[in-house]
């Protein structure tokens, strides 16, 4: 599963790929098809393969999903890179004659096998700051967002439980497959059983294919688990929620599917 990722080409790189001396020479030689161009994170063929469905509308590979992928979101680094000139030399040599050139921000870090590398890649993009599981920033929390790391550490057992559940069970299974029975309206149903201990089922209806986010929150409004975050086929769906790692109490689950938003409460009693 490809989940919670970001992929972007900065403007300077896109411009330089086209206008550097190597590419310009290719253009003059009428070898335009060899000029380097930005490549997508995943090709259309790869995405189609991962999202392929059978005659009944079921995913052929239910555990192979693309979830919460951000393409083209510039992170807006707090500390912009200062080694662009050496990066351009490195790229030019690789493309020209495949030789190496030093490009590292702090070359001594590589020589001394320092890991992780000392670059500060903290950023200010509001979307990416909440794009990881649990609403945390993407990337190295320990080094780039130490205040968020402490919050993440306090709930990591819940996150691991969520990850293992997704790996074991996928991201939700359609429970009605006959196109003639597709629902007319979006709907989020009350979980059953309720109260529950420790598992319960949540059903929802999609009249058309939609980007779906289904999350669980505690009574303080803090997200404790994301059950679904992907595009799903139209139909009647059911997702299992395992709260074995959570404490007793009232929880709230919310679905967002396109412009449809609905929220309901459920009670965990241990």
C-alpha positions, 0 to 999 in steps of 0.5 A: 500500500502506498499511503501518506506520501508527497511528490513534487517537482520544484519550479527551478528543476522543471525549468532547468531540465528543459533549458540546461546546456545538455537539453539545449544541445539535444534540442539543436540535434533534433533529439527532443524525445531525449530531453529529460522531463518530469516523471509522475510518481506513478504511471497511469498504467500502474494506477490502473493496475492497482485500482483494477476491478473484476466484473462484480465491481470488486477490487482485484487486489483489495490490499493494494491501495493508493491512499492520501497521496499528495502530488504537486503540493510544494512543502515550502521549506522553512530553510530553502536549499542552498546547494542548487548550483552543485545539484545542477552540476551533479545532474548535468554530469549524470546526464552527460557522461554518467560521472559523479560530482559532489552535491551534498548539503553537508558532505562530511555527513556522508563521509562520517555515515551520519544518519539521518542526514542533518538537513532541516526539511521542516516546512509550512504547507498546511495540507502536508502538516496534517497529511500523515496518519492521525493528522500529523505532518509527513516526514521525520517528526523527531528531527523536523517537528519535535513537538509533534513527535511527542504527540505522535509517540503518545498515540503510536500504539493506536496508529500501529493497530490501525496499520496492522488492521489495514494490512490484515483486512484492507480498507473496507469491503463492498457488501452489495455488488449488484449494480441494480441495487446501488443506493440512491443517496449517501448515507452513514448508518449507526454502528452495530453493535452499539455499545460494543467491546471491542469491535463494531461494524460501520456501514455507509452507502455511496450512490457513486464512486467517491473519495471517502474519508472515514475517521474516528475521534474521541470526545475531545475531537482528537482523531484516534484512527482513520478507517478509510481514506481512498476512492471507493466504488459506488455501493453498500460498504462495511468497515470493521472498527477494532477499539481493543487498544482504546479506553472505554468511553464515547467516540465519534465517527465521521464520513466525508464523501465528496460534499457529503459529511455525516457524523454519529456517536458510538459507545465503547464499554469494556 
